[in-house]
Amino acid sequence: QVQLVESGGGLVQAGGSLRLSCAASGRTSGSYTMGWFRQNPGKEREFVATIYWIGGATYYGNSVQGRFTISRDGAKNTVSLQMNSLKPEDTAVYYCAASRSTRYGATTALSYDSWGPGTQVTVSS
């Protein structure tokens, strides 16, 4: 099993930036992809970004493409999400996730086996 913990959330004004980090521990060798999802209060969880450990291919949700960048550090078992040009609609709890496969697709929450507790991101106007 993989343990994940997010950090870097907080309050920022519209147009500002935040950088989220996710540290993985435990059985990390079995991870195939890492992803970021977000969930607004009372709404469904939304795909944000994902990265493959091998090759480093990345994919982004339409609402964040061009503004967010996901990256990895294999030696440290860490993934980061650089968020620029933040908008009030980006406000959500952001979750880090790890997957052993892409059986249901890397952008689908069902593909992910382990989840972090989440970190709050609030963007004010």
Secondary structure, 3 states (H helix, E strand, C coil): CEEEEEECCEEEECCCCEEEEEEEEECHHHCCEEEEEEECCCCCEEEEEEEECCCCCEEECCCCCCCEEEEEECCCCEEEEEECCCCHHHCEEEEEEEECCCCCCCCCHHHCCEECCCEEEEEEC
